[in-house]
Amino acid sequence: HVQLVESGGGSVRPGGSLRLSCEASEYTPSSNCAGWFRQAPGKEREAIATFYTGDGKPYYADSVEGRFTISQDKAKNTWYLQMDNLNPEDTAMYYCAARTGWVVCTITTMSRRLDWNDWGQGTQVTVS
């Protein structure tokens, strides 16, 4: 299993930006799915951004498309979620996730919690 540590959450005004980071303790094998989920109070955890670490091709949920950007720094075993133009509906606990040895990493194929085998502890994002 891979240990994931998130950072970068906080409070921001509507229209503001935040960048979340997820550092993986190890990043082998080289082919993995990596992603970000979020969970608001009383709601289910939803996948918002995913990518395949082999080529970095990103996939986004409709709710964040055009505002959020997922990226990776392979040298640092870290991936990021740049969040721009935040609104109060983005308020949630944000989790990074990994599925090692997996290559089909679209939002639709990896939308369920059970599709992922490693999770970070979560970081709170509040927009108000």
N, C-alpha and C positions, 0 to 999 in steps of 0.2 A: 504494500500500500504506500501511497504518497501522502506525506504530511503537507497540508496547505495552510498558509498563514496570510490572512487578509489585512490590509491597512488602507487608510485614506478616507474613511467615512467621516461624517460630521454634519453640521447644520449649515444651510445656505438659503439665501433668499430666492424666490422664484426668478427664473432667468439666469441664475448663476451656474457655476460649473464645479465639478469635483472629479478627481481621478482616483479610482480604486486600484490597488495592487494586490496580486496574489503570488506569493513566492512558494514554489514547490521544493520540498526537501530533496527530491531526486527526480530526474526527468527522463528515466529510461523505462521502456524502450522509446525510441525517437518518435514513434507514431502514436499519437494520443489525441483524444478529444479533450478540449478545454473549454470552459464556459463560465457564465455568470447567471445566477438565478436571483430572484428577489421574492420576499414574502412580506406582505402587509398584514397588519392585525386583522384576524378574522377571514383571511383569504388563503388560498392554496399557494404553495411555492410555484413560481412560474419561471420558465427559461426565457431569458431576454437576449442573450448573445452567446454564440458558440463559434468555435473554429477548429480546424484540423491542424495540429502543430506541424505537420509535414509541409504544408504549403501556405498556412496562415489565412486561407480563404474564410472570411467571416460570414456569419448568418445572424440575422436579427429578427426579433419579434416586431410585429407591426407597431406596437406601442412605443418602441424606442428607435425605430428606423429613422435615420437622418439626424438624430440627436446624440446617440451613443456610438462610440467606436471601440472595438475590442482589438487589442494588438498584443504582441509578445516580444520579449527580449530573451532569446535562447541562451545567450551567454550568462544571463542572470537567473535562468530557470524561473522567469517571472512573466506573468501576463497582466494586462491592464484593462480597465474599463474607463475610458474618458467619457464623462457625462456632461453634456452641454444643454443649455436652455432647459434647465430643470423646472419642474412644476410640482405642486403639492401632491399630485397623484403618483409621483415617483418616490414618495416617502415609504420606506420599507427597510427591512433587514436584507442586506445583500450578501450572497454566498458565492464563492467560487467553487468549481467542481472539476474533477478530472475523471476520465475513463481511459485507463492505460491500454495500449495495444488495440485501439479502435480507430477506424479511419473514416467512417460515415458519420459526420458530425453536424448535420444540419439541425436546425431548430425542430423540425417536424419529426426527425428520427430520434432525437435526444431530448424530448420534451418532458419525460417523466423522471422523477427522483430515482427510481430504481434503475434507470439507464446509466447512472453514474456510480462509481465505486469509491470515490474519495471526495470529501467536503472540507471546506474551511469552517472556522468557528462563526463566521458572520461579522459584518460591520454595519452599523446603523447609519442610514442616510435620512435626514429630515429636511424637508423643504417647506418653509413657512415664512 
